[in-house]
Amino acid sequence: MAIDKTTGRAITFLLGLLLCWHSSGFSQNENARTLFAENKTAILQIRVIDVTSGSKSVIGSGFVINAEGLIATNYHVIQIAASKPEQYRIEYLSAADQTGELQLVDVDVVNDLALVRATDLEAETLPLALAEPPIGVPVFALGNPLDLGLTVVPGTYNGINLSSYHPRVHFTGSLNSGMSGGPTLSESGQVIGINVSTAGNQVSFLVPVTALHKLIAEYQGRAGSVGDMTQRIGLQLLADQEQKFAHMLALDWPTMPLGQAQVIDELKPFVKCWGGSNSSSEKAQFLSADRTCRSEDNIYLSSEFNSGTIEYQFFWLEADKLNALQFYAYYQRLFADFVPGNTADEEDVGDFKCDDQFVIAGNNSAADKRKTKAIFCARAYKDYPQLYDVLFLQGTVDNSRAAFLSHFTLAGVSRENAKAFARKFMGVAKWQ
């Protein structure tokens, strides 16, 4: 078969492109091997050991950041030892099979970071990058996945995830269990982020190295370990929610229609919304439309206790085929089904204490006013005074053919900020 000049040029181009891809892949593999060989002594397996049994309870990763034996990892890796030091201890395992005990010296629960220190460790240190790399450059995550030994995962740096209130680096690569707390390195071998979580399908997240710089500076400025770790965590949670709610309450909250109601739209950039309805169903006995909004931030305090989330929901119901009694029965069941949007157990929080009352809501004209039932519930954090989980419900009760229900949950908030949020929420979300 003859090949004309145009076809020949196309083939030449494609061959060149394939060679380029091959060369790029070869170069990335070479970088991975080099970084692995040069830095493996600085990267450790972090183990939480049950004192009674002597067995591993948790494994993760960490890396040495200075000659004094200071090591960075994730808070969630060592959390159980931090909360129960009498039952658990923290150890390291090096690439040379050296083991030793680690002392917890500082934490940043908001960014899921912890600093531990070894007194008998001989290892290389990893340099920390002073700035974020350009988007699109190759980076390399290292850690100890599934207790299989040190592993390197090539990927791509995709910048800071702008939909999260707490900055996270979007890393295109697969982080696996056990790699948490390990470093992600640039091609020059500098730490640009700390492995923290994965969403699957080659989507993972890193704590930016800037957060680690801040924690190290606080630790060094204090010139010693934290005396009361629980108090340290409580102050961090308080400061975080003060900053977050000051920002959120200062926003001009956008709205959108839902049925005959006005509801709160996305509070960008860190609250996203989804919605739906049954309007296409011919068998539906009433019209139902809903809108759910939730922040993506979640502060890990323990495997059973998460904080920092914000969630709000709206439901518009309009009867068509139901009589008033049937409609009220369904509405009452919906009203009773709401639960807090975060997890916690009796070791972490007290019982909800609720206050409910009937409230007249709406505009100034009598025709626009609606009788509603409002329920405000709060439960206190046992270890962190001044912080609460809050659940709020408000629903109309003066119409037998239509109803509007609004709800929010706040996790880890002060009473003052919860009340300020509720006032603004009730003023914005309403039957039009």
MOCOR-V926924 format. One record per pair of residues at least 6 apart in sequence whose ideal C-beta (glycine too) atoms are under 8 Angstrom apart, sorted by the first residue. I is the first residue (numbers start at 0). J is the second residue. Records with the same first field share a line. If there is no record, write none. Layout:
BEGIN
I->J + J
END
This chain:
BEGIN
2->10
27->137 + 153
28->153
30->137 + 139 + 153 + 186
31->139 + 151 + 153
34->139 + 141 + 151 + 184 + 186 + 188
35->141 + 149 + 151
37->188
38->123 + 125 + 141 + 184 + 188
39->94 + 149
40->93 + 94 + 95 + 122 + 123
41->62 + 63 + 122 + 123 + 124 + 125
42->60 + 61 + 62 + 63 + 94 + 125 + 141 + 142 + 143 + 149 + 181 + 182
43->60 + 61 + 62 + 63 + 70 + 91 + 92 + 93 + 94 + 122
44->58 + 59 + 60 + 61 + 91 + 92 + 93 + 143 + 146 + 149 + 177
45->58 + 59 + 60 + 61 + 70 + 72 + 76 + 77 + 89 + 90 + 91 + 101 + 115 + 180
46->55 + 57 + 58 + 89 + 90 + 91 + 92
47->55 + 56 + 57 + 58 + 76 + 77 + 79 + 80 + 87 + 88 + 89 + 90
48->54 + 55 + 56 + 87 + 88 + 89 + 90
49->55 + 56 + 86 + 87
50->85 + 86 + 87 + 88
51->86
55->146
56->79 + 87
57->76 + 77 + 79
58->76 + 143 + 146 + 177
59->72 + 73 + 75 + 76 + 77 + 142 + 143 + 177 + 178 + 179 + 180 + 181
60->72 + 76 + 141 + 142 + 143 + 177 + 178 + 179 + 180 + 181 + 194
61->70 + 71 + 72 + 76 + 91 + 115 + 180 + 181
62->70 + 71 + 72 + 125 + 141 + 180 + 181 + 182 + 190
63->69 + 70 + 120 + 122 + 123 + 124 + 125
64->70 + 71 + 124 + 125 + 127 + 190 + 211 + 215
65->124
66->124
67->116
68->116 + 117 + 118 + 119 + 120
69->104 + 114 + 115 + 116 + 215 + 218
70->91 + 101 + 114 + 115 + 116 + 117
71->112 + 113 + 114 + 180 + 182 + 193 + 211
72->112 + 113 + 115 + 179 + 180 + 193
73->111 + 112 + 113 + 179 + 180 + 193 + 194 + 195 + 206
74->81 + 106 + 107 + 108 + 111 + 112 + 113 + 299
75->111 + 179 + 299
76->113 + 179 + 180
77->89 + 103 + 113 + 115
78->299 + 300 + 301 + 302
79->87 + 301 + 302
80->87 + 88 + 89 + 103
81->103 + 106 + 113 + 228
82->301
84->103
88->100
89->100 + 101 + 102 + 103 + 115
90->98 + 99 + 100 + 101
91->97 + 98 + 99 + 101 + 117 + 120
92->98
93->120 + 122
94->149
97->120 + 121
99->117 + 118 + 119 + 120
100->117
101->115 + 116 + 117
102->115 + 116 + 117 + 118 + 224
103->113 + 114 + 115 + 224 + 228
104->114 + 115 + 116 + 218 + 224 + 225
105->113 + 114 + 214 + 217 + 218 + 221 + 224 + 225 + 231
106->112 + 113 + 114 + 225 + 228 + 231 + 232 + 235
107->113 + 210 + 213 + 214 + 235
108->232 + 235 + 236 + 298 + 299 + 300
109->165 + 235 + 236 + 239 + 298 + 307
110->165 + 206 + 210 + 214
111->195 + 206 + 298 + 299
112->193 + 206 + 210 + 211 + 214
113->180
114->214 + 215 + 218
116->224
125->182 + 184 + 188 + 189 + 190
126->188 + 189 + 190
127->189 + 190 + 208 + 211 + 212
128->185 + 189 + 190 + 191 + 208
131->156 + 158 + 159 + 168 + 191 + 207 + 208 + 209
132->138 + 156 + 185 + 191
133->156
134->156 + 157 + 158
135->155 + 156 + 157
136->155 + 156 + 185 + 186
137->153 + 154 + 155 + 156 + 186
138->153 + 154 + 155 + 156 + 170 + 172 + 183 + 184 + 185 + 186 + 191 + 192
139->151 + 152 + 153 + 154 + 183 + 184 + 186
140->151 + 152 + 154 + 170 + 172 + 174 + 178 + 181 + 182 + 183 + 184 + 194 + 203 + 205
141->149 + 150 + 151 + 152 + 178 + 181 + 182 + 183 + 184
142->149 + 150 + 152 + 174 + 177 + 178 + 179 + 180 + 181 + 194
143->149 + 150 + 177 + 178 + 181
144->150 + 174 + 175 + 176 + 177 + 178
145->175 + 176 + 177
146->177
147->177
150->178
152->172 + 173 + 174 + 178
153->172
154->170 + 171 + 172 + 173 + 183 + 201 + 203
155->170 + 171 + 172
156->168 + 170 + 191
157->168 + 169 + 170 + 171
158->168 + 169
159->166 + 167 + 168 + 169 + 207
160->166 + 167 + 168 + 169 + 204
161->268
162->268 + 269 + 271 + 295
163->269 + 295 + 296
164->243 + 268 + 269 + 294 + 295 + 296
165->296
166->207 + 209 + 210
167->195 + 204 + 205 + 206 + 207
168->183 + 191 + 192 + 204 + 205 + 206 + 207
169->202 + 203 + 204
170->183 + 192 + 203 + 204 + 205
171->201 + 202 + 203
172->201 + 203
173->197 + 201 + 203
174->194 + 195 + 196 + 197 + 203
175->197
178->194
179->194 + 195 + 196
180->193 + 194
181->193 + 194
182->190 + 192 + 193 + 194
183->190 + 191 + 192 + 193 + 194 + 205
184->190 + 191
185->191
190->208 + 211
191->205 + 207 + 208
192->205 + 206 + 207 + 208
193->205 + 206 + 208 + 211
194->203 + 205
195->204 + 205 + 206
196->203 + 204
197->203 + 204
198->204
225->231
229->382 + 383
232->300 + 382 + 383
233->382 + 383 + 384 + 385 + 386
236->298 + 306 + 307 + 383 + 386 + 411
237->383 + 385 + 386 + 413
239->298 + 307
240->307 + 386 + 411 + 412 + 413 + 416
241->413 + 416
243->307
244->412 + 416 + 419 + 420
247->266 + 309 + 420
248->416 + 419 + 420 + 423
250->266
252->263 + 264 + 266 + 423 + 427
253->263 + 264 + 265 + 266
254->261 + 262 + 263 + 264 + 427 + 428
255->261 + 262 + 264 + 290
256->262 + 431
257->274 + 288 + 289 + 290 + 313 + 315
258->286 + 288 + 315 + 316 + 317 + 401 + 403
259->315 + 401 + 403 + 430 + 431
260->313 + 315 + 403 + 428 + 429 + 430 + 431
261->427 + 428 + 429 + 430 + 431
262->290 + 313 + 405 + 428
263->292 + 311 + 313 + 424 + 427 + 428
264->272 + 292
265->271 + 272 + 292
266->292
269->294 + 295 + 296
270->292 + 293 + 294 + 309
271->292 + 293 + 294 + 295
272->290 + 291 + 292
273->290 + 291 + 292
274->288 + 289 + 290 + 291
275->288 + 289
276->286 + 287 + 288 + 289
277->283 + 286 + 287 + 288
278->286 + 288
283->319
284->318 + 319 + 320 + 321 + 325
285->316 + 317 + 318 + 319 + 320 + 321 + 326 + 329
286->315 + 316 + 317 + 319
287->314 + 315 + 316
288->314 + 315
289->312 + 313 + 314 + 315
290->312 + 313
291->310 + 311 + 312
292->310 + 311 + 312
293->308 + 309 + 310 + 311 + 340
294->307 + 308 + 309 + 310
296->307 + 308 + 309
297->305 + 306 + 307 + 308
298->305 + 306 + 307 + 411
299->305
300->306 + 347
301->347
303->342 + 343 + 344 + 346 + 347
304->342 + 343 + 344 + 347 + 348
305->341 + 342 + 343 + 410
306->341 + 380 + 386 + 410 + 411
307->410 + 411
308->340 + 341 + 408 + 409 + 410
309->407 + 408 + 409 + 410
310->340 + 407 + 408
311->405 + 406 + 407 + 408 + 424 + 428
312->405 + 406 + 407
313->403 + 404 + 405 + 406 + 428
314->333 + 402 + 403 + 404 + 405
315->401 + 402 + 403
316->326 + 329 + 330 + 333 + 401 + 402 + 403 + 404
317->400 + 401
318->326 + 399 + 400 + 401
321->329
323->399 + 400
326->399 + 400 + 402
327->399
330->394 + 402 + 404
333->404
334->392 + 394 + 404
337->390 + 392 + 406
338->390
339->388 + 390 + 408 + 410
340->408 + 410
341->388 + 408 + 410
343->378 + 388
346->381
347->380 + 381 + 382
348->378 + 379 + 380 + 381 + 388
349->378 + 379 + 381
350->378
351->376 + 377 + 378 + 388 + 390
352->376 + 377 + 378
353->374 + 375 + 376
354->374 + 375 + 376
355->372 + 373 + 374 + 375
356->372 + 373
357->370 + 371 + 372 + 373 + 396
358->370 + 371 + 372 + 373 + 393 + 425
359->368 + 369 + 370 + 371
360->368 + 369 + 371 + 393 + 425 + 429 + 430
361->367 + 368 + 369 + 429 + 430
362->368
367->430
369->395 + 397 + 403 + 429 + 430
370->395 + 396 + 397
371->393 + 394 + 395 + 396
372->392 + 393 + 394 + 396
373->391 + 392 + 393 + 425
374->390 + 391 + 392 + 393
375->389 + 390 + 391 + 421
376->389 + 390 + 391
377->387 + 388 + 389 + 390 + 414 + 417
378->387 + 388
379->386 + 387
380->386 + 387 + 388 + 411
383->411
385->413 + 414
386->411 + 412 + 413
387->411 + 412 + 413 + 414 + 417
388->408 + 409 + 410 + 411 + 412
389->407 + 408 + 409 + 412 + 417 + 421
390->406 + 407 + 408
391->406 + 407 + 408 + 421 + 424
392->404 + 405 + 406
393->404 + 405 + 406 + 425
394->402 + 403 + 404 + 405
395->401 + 402 + 403 + 404 + 430
396->402
403->429 + 430
405->424 + 428
407->420 + 421 + 424
409->416 + 417 + 420
412->420
END
